[in-house]
Amino acid sequence: MIRFSVLLSADSKTLKEEKREELFENLKSDESIGWAVDVIDPKELSAKMLKKNKINLNEMSHDSAMGLVSRVLNMGVLLTEVKAFATYMRLIVA
């Protein structure tokens, strides 16, 4: 089992690439952990930020995070807690 206190307390930019890769491999191999990614295309970011009714990065990030939460709930996962941070969001399930 991965020690989340180590994983979550470290800014990934302060870790050496080898350590980041090791943590990522540990996450992928632990069957008790699920994860998902929402990629926002740079063209979409630019288009939304440059249109007449601008959408800022914070709003796009919020919409992305809520989309991920919705996907988890639609999968039937009992979600008990959500913690959102600038670079990642942690979902805690029962």
Long-range contacts (C-beta under 8 A, 24 or more apart in sequence): 1-30, 1-32, 2-26, 2-27, 2-30, 2-33, 8-90, 11-87, 12-87, 34-72, 34-77, 36-68, 36-71, 36-72, 38-64, 38-67, 38-68, 40-64, 65-89
